[in-house]
């Protein structure tokens, strides 16, 4: 990458806290097990995120974006991740 080429900046993440995750899960009408296992998180841990007992780690936020974001949001994140290898 040359000096004139800019690396893409981190896209805005759709789900950054438990309240946002809970709202999306309810909107999608998924139970905790189905929603959280899609991104490799145990139901009990997802429950703690939703209750705001624990912060959602950035890697999980990224997986949530890829799994539940729109095609555009997911593509933007993937482009960012690949550019910053």
CORJOJO-V911865 format. One line per field, one symbol per residue. phi: phi as a letter, one per 40 degrees, with the letter a starting at -180 (. if undefined). burial: 1 if it has 9 or more other ideal C-beta (glycine too) atoms within 8 Angstrom, else 0. Layout:
# CORJOJO-V911865
phi = ???
burial = ???
This chain:
# CORJOJO-V911865
phi = .ccccccccdccccbbacccccccdcccfbccccccccbgbcdccdcccccgcbcccddcdccccccbccdccccccccccccbc
burial = 0000000100101110110111011000000100111010101011111100000100011111110110001101111110100
